[in-house]
């Protein structure tokens, strides 16, 4: 889910370490990561060895058909291990200091099926008593990085960016220098690691814990991974509750 071109070599190196660990436990795994498959088809593949998905699609569409293993710990400030949040970003020169001052503003949104890029922002507005039409129609971008660019270029006024993606943007995306963080959303369980239905979760969690807790330093620094947190479906119940609250509010 954080497969930026600038860290693709390190992502591939991490997979080689994971694949070797799987092999040591008698589990066959592909030699290379699959990057050319539709995400929903990939997540639902009956022979899926391992993938990372967004929390909202997990609770809405996947939890009955995949095995949830847990989430990497990206050491996001202000969040428990394995959790993350969204950074709501605006242009650096925008004088508004509160989210409530953005009535009628245009949000840049990677995908309306995204927990961090859409649902987190909508839930935050709902908790502040803002109606569903508080913001203008979203500018659809297809990616957090593109959302950052849309705000920096003035095509949108604000965006909710997955905090790990925001950190990557600060490192690699020039447009990020023209943005600032307005506020952060509530901590949420991180992007889940999943495997095909029938996978033995305890075995996989042990492998992921062993590998991600002991990544070589250069991979840990490049990918921002500090460990692994074994989570179960019940840990993602807050995402489901927030989504249900949003759905009810939209029908009111």
Secondary structure, DSSP 8 states (H G I E B T S, - for coil): ----GGGHHHHHHHHHHHHHHHHHTT----SS---SS-HHHHHT-TT---EE--HHHIIIIITTTEEEEEEEE---TTS-TTEE-EEEEEETT----SGGGGTT--EEES-TT-IIIIIHHHHHHHHTT--TTSS---EE-SSHHHHHHHHHTTS-SEEEEEHHHHHHHHHH-GGGGGEEEEEE---EE---EEEETT--HHHHHHHHHHHHHT--HHHHHHHT--EEEE--GGGGHHHHHHHHHHHHHHH-
